[in-house]
Amino acid sequence: MMNTSTIWKVLVFALALQVAAMPMNAEAAISCSTVISDLFPCLSYVSGSAANPTGACCNGVKALNAAAQTTPDKQAACKCIKSAAASYKYNSAKAGKIPGLCGVSISFPISASTNCNSIT
């Protein structure tokens, strides 16, 4: 059995590893795969085949909104959305309505013309 001193050394070492692994700059923590995964259920609405966003779409929008709280995360999410949107045929007017229809307030418009670097 380990003595108390050894246990503390292991705990301190584990904590030091976690701190060393933390990003020290303002890079986005949110990944493009997370953004796409959260918003994928909205595709049926923005492509025109659904009259309203589904519950899964709104849940994804809410999850993404909760995850993207920092400026780098918001900018990264915006860039991911714009990049993905370039690959799909979609109704931009419907896309812009999703936050409101899902009860989510965001500080920038959902639009192909949004400058992601200006989002704070």
C-alpha positions, -999 to 999 in steps of 0.1 A, spaced: 0 0 0 13 35 -8 21 59 20 5 93 23 36 111 9 36 90 -22 -1 96 -28 4 134 -25 33 132 -50 12 113 -75 -17 138 -71 6 168 -75 22 152 -106 -12 145 -121 -23 181 -114 9 195 -130 2 174 -161 -33 189 -164 -20 224 -160 7 218 -186 -19 205 -210 -41 236 -207 -39 261 -235 -20 292 -225 -32 314 -253 -66 326 -266 -71 297 -291 -106 283 -295 -114 253 -274 -144 244 -296 -138 221 -325 -154 223 -360 -166 187 -356 -185 198 -324 -201 227 -343 -211 206 -372 -224 178 -350 -245 203 -330 -260 219 -361 -264 189 -383 -300 183 -372 -308 218 -385 -300 208 -421 -335 196 -429 -349 230 -419 -324 252 -437 -325 230 -468 -362 236 -470 -376 201 -463 -389 210 -428 -412 238 -419 -397 245 -385 -364 236 -367 -367 202 -350 -362 198 -313 -328 182 -320 -318 212 -340 -328 236 -312 -310 214 -287 -279 215 -308 -281 253 -312 -285 257 -274 -255 233 -268 -234 253 -292 -244 286 -277 -235 273 -243 -201 259 -255 -191 290 -274 -188 316 -247 -153 331 -254 -145 353 -283 -122 327 -299 -149 300 -296 -175 323 -311 -152 332 -340 -142 295 -345 -179 284 -345 -187 312 -370 -159 301 -394 -169 265 -391 -205 274 -400 -195 295 -429 -172 268 -442 -198 241 -439 -225 263 -454 -204 267 -485 -208 230 -491 -246 229 -488 -275 244 -507 -296 262 -480 -321 289 -474 -301 318 -458 -333 335 -445 -343 303 -427 -307 299 -413 -309 334 -399 -341 327 -381 -329 296 -362 -316 312 -331 -348 331 -325 -370 301 -333 -350 281 -308 -351 308 -281 -314 315 -283 -300 351 -283 -268 357 -301 -249 389 -307 -243 386 -344 -264 378 -375 -263 343 -390 -253 353 -425 -228 345 -452 -217 381 -450 -209 380 -413 -172 389 -406 -163 362 -381 -132 381 -370 -154 410 -358 -174 388 -334 -166 394 -297 
